Amino acid sequence: MARYDIVIVGGAIVGSAVAWYLREEGFSGSIALVERDPQFAHSATTLSCASIRQQFSIPENIRLSQFTLGLFRHLTETFGADADIGFRENGYLILASPEGLPVLTANHRAQMAEGADIVLENPAELSRRFAWLSTEGVAAGAYGRSGEGWFDAHALLMLFRKALRNRAVDFVTASVVAIGREGNRVTGVTLDDGRRLEAGIVVNAAGPNAGKVAALARIALPVEPRKRSVFVFEARDKFADMPLLVDPSGVYLRPEGSVYITGGAEPEAGDGPADPADFDPDWPLFEEVIWPVLATRIPAFEAIRPTRAWAGHYDYNTLDQNGVIGPHPEVTNFLFGNGFSGHGLQQAPAVGKALAELIAHGGYRSVDCSAFGYQRIPEQRAFRELNVI
Ligand SMILES: Cc1cc2nc3c(=O)[nH]c(=O)nc-3n(C[C@H](O)[C@H](O)[C@H](O)COP(=O)(O)OP(=O)(O)OC[C@H]3O[C@@H](n4cnc5c(N)ncnc54)[C@H](O)[C@@H]3O)c2cc1C
């Protein structure tokens, strides 16, 4: 039996960021990063839309993204001169209908208070800024002039993973199938090959599988996989200034090199826990819901050609669609970095830093994650993020 000070379950962006920042914070104990899918073929990280925004409703979420933005802006200082994640700072444009206007306006106030560079514009201003946009049914739009955009998720993950190779972290390829617990302490994990790793602390970084991993330690965590499809299409017209556009219907789209990607607007009815093995894109959603919205919102997109699609799983927190970060209040050596419900990639570096500070120094220093604590789960006290895309 091997013994580690820290066993991290899940080695994608959250797990890798925790391990990296532990070393950055000077933690010298032993670390095992356990990953069952080392190609990351099914991880949310690599199947995501890899976008980052300031446009959240909750200040704490804005701060997490701002931390990551700071990392992106100093990537080469952290990971070396050739570090590149192809960050395109094209902004988000979130449109609101007259009914959605009060929420958009309130969110904008919260973002301004956090120093975000977002402008709130009326339809005439939006038409002047983006000539390709139809403002039919739109009361206003919030546009991020800087600090928002998209990047290469796989490249970001690889930066962390490669950097960890020289930082004395053991990469373990296996699935965690059991977690030992004695009273209010977890004692270690059992792997599917029969090995057992004793652990001082277990960190749950299992993404959409986090609810099941917590259950192995007899801990209830309302995080489940929810299937989300992403469709790729070609269009004759290219709009170099196009931000990531979110329509009032919930449909989003953005450029991706010479093509576009789109998704969103999954109907609430039928949106439940996904079969963990189901990665089939929901083509009827594209044909019946998304395509008509694209053609209305951007008249030049009446003639587009869908080419391919993929599906991934959100790490969906059914209580409030927000992260659960930090220790279990009673089983204090079991830590969560879970439940980000569609915005976890951009938050992962900040969450990694926060959890590392907690472990290495006994408290949060850079980004205070107390509001995301687990205690709200048994109390059913929602800490709701309104801007879930
Ligand atoms: C379609 C889609 C679009 C998205 N778009 C965005 C976006 O634009 N911006 C954004 O910020 N976020 C986005 N997200 C969300 C984001 O991808 C996730 O919140 C984030 O990647 C979560 O990272 P993670 O490391 O916790 O989870 P994952 O990347 O899923 O990693 C968890 C890892 O744990 C491993 N694992 C699980 N159980 C075990 C076990 N028992 N033993 C060993 N290993 C295990 C898995 O194999 C997996 O590799 C999107 C997600 C999807 C699906």
The ligand as a Tripos MOL2 file, in Angstrom:
@<TRIPOS>MOLECULE
LIG
   53    58     1     0     0
SMALL
NO_CHARGES

@<TRIPOS>ATOM
      1 C1        -20.1430   21.1310  -23.9370 C.3       1 LIG1
      2 C2        -19.4780   21.8330  -22.7950 C.ar      1 LIG1
      3 C3        -19.1310   23.1670  -22.9240 C.ar      1 LIG1
      4 C4        -18.4880   23.8170  -21.8820 C.ar      1 LIG1
      5 N1        -18.0760   25.1100  -22.0760 N.ar      1 LIG1
      6 C5        -17.3890   25.7330  -21.1060 C.ar      1 LIG1
      7 C6        -16.8670   27.0250  -21.3300 C.ar      1 LIG1
      8 O1        -17.0080   27.5990  -22.4110 O.2       1 LIG1
      9 N2        -16.1960   27.6200  -20.3170 N.ar      1 LIG1
     10 C7        -16.0100   27.0130  -19.1030 C.ar      1 LIG1
     11 O2        -15.4130   27.6100  -18.2270 O.2       1 LIG1
     12 N3        -16.4840   25.7770  -18.8750 N.ar      1 LIG1
     13 C8        -17.1540   25.1190  -19.8310 C.ar      1 LIG1
     14 N4        -17.6430   23.8650  -19.6180 N.ar      1 LIG1
     15 C9        -17.5170   23.2700  -18.2740 C.3       1 LIG1
     16 C10       -16.1310   22.7770  -18.0290 C.3       1 LIG1
     17 O3        -15.7080   22.0030  -19.1250 O.3       1 LIG1
     18 C11       -16.0770   21.9630  -16.7350 C.3       1 LIG1
     19 O4        -16.7170   22.6680  -15.6850 O.3       1 LIG1
     20 C12       -14.6290   21.7140  -16.3140 C.3       1 LIG1
     21 O5        -13.8920   21.2220  -17.4050 O.3       1 LIG1
     22 C13       -14.5870   20.7580  -15.1640 C.3       1 LIG1
     23 O6        -13.2580   20.3290  -15.0030 O.3       1 LIG1
     24 P1        -12.9570   19.0550  -14.1270 P.3       1 LIG1
     25 O7        -11.4870   18.8340  -14.1670 O.co2     1 LIG1
     26 O8        -13.6180   19.1800  -12.8090 O.co2     1 LIG1
     27 O9        -13.7800   17.9010  -14.8520 O.3       1 LIG1
     28 P2        -13.3760   16.9240  -16.1200 P.3       1 LIG1
     29 O10       -12.6790   17.7090  -17.1280 O.co2     1 LIG1
     30 O11       -14.5590   16.1720  -16.4560 O.co2     1 LIG1
     31 O12       -12.3200   16.0230  -15.3920 O.3       1 LIG1
     32 C14       -12.6650   15.0830  -14.4020 C.3       1 LIG1
     33 C15       -11.7240   13.9230  -14.5850 C.3       1 LIG1
     34 O13       -11.9330   13.0060  -13.5270 O.3       1 LIG1
     35 C16       -11.7680   11.7040  -14.0310 C.3       1 LIG1
     36 N5        -12.4810   10.8120  -13.1270 N.ar      1 LIG1
     37 C17       -13.8010   10.8370  -12.8230 C.ar      1 LIG1
     38 N6        -14.0850    9.8580  -11.9430 N.ar      1 LIG1
     39 C18       -12.9180    9.2160  -11.6750 C.ar      1 LIG1
     40 C19       -12.5860    8.1040  -10.8560 C.ar      1 LIG1
     41 N7        -13.5040    7.4750  -10.1150 N.pl3     1 LIG1
     42 N8        -11.2950    7.7010  -10.8420 N.ar      1 LIG1
     43 C20       -10.3440    8.3220  -11.5850 C.ar      1 LIG1
     44 N9        -10.6190    9.3850  -12.3910 N.ar      1 LIG1
     45 C21       -11.8980    9.8100  -12.4320 C.ar      1 LIG1
     46 C22       -12.3770   11.7560  -15.4210 C.3       1 LIG1
     47 O14       -11.8610   10.7520  -16.2630 O.3       1 LIG1
     48 C23       -12.0080   13.1690  -15.8820 C.3       1 LIG1
     49 O15       -10.8640   13.2000  -16.7020 O.3       1 LIG1
     50 C24       -18.2490   23.1510  -20.6430 C.ar      1 LIG1
     51 C25       -18.6070   21.8160  -20.5080 C.ar      1 LIG1
     52 C26       -19.2000   21.1510  -21.5730 C.ar      1 LIG1
     53 C27       -19.5490   19.7060  -21.4190 C.3       1 LIG1
@<TRIPOS>BOND
     1     1     2 1
     2     2     3 ar
     3     2    52 ar
     4     3     4 ar
     5     4     5 ar
     6     4    50 ar
     7     5     6 ar
     8     6     7 ar
     9     6    13 1
    10     7     8 2
    11     7     9 ar
    12     9    10 ar
    13    10    11 2
    14    10    12 ar
    15    12    13 ar
    16    13    14 ar
    17    14    15 1
    18    14    50 ar
    19    15    16 1
    20    16    17 1
    21    16    18 1
    22    18    19 1
    23    18    20 1
    24    20    21 1
    25    20    22 1
    26    22    23 1
    27    23    24 1
    28    24    25 2
    29    24    26 1
    30    24    27 1
    31    27    28 1
    32    28    29 2
    33    28    30 1
    34    28    31 1
    35    31    32 1
    36    32    33 1
    37    33    34 1
    38    33    48 1
    39    34    35 1
    40    35    36 1
    41    35    46 1
    42    36    37 ar
    43    36    45 ar
    44    37    38 ar
    45    38    39 ar
    46    39    40 ar
    47    39    45 ar
    48    40    41 1
    49    40    42 ar
    50    42    43 ar
    51    43    44 ar
    52    44    45 ar
    53    46    47 1
    54    46    48 1
    55    48    49 1
    56    50    51 ar
    57    51    52 ar
    58    52    53 1
@<TRIPOS>SUBSTRUCTURE
     1 LIG1         1 GROUP 0 **** ****
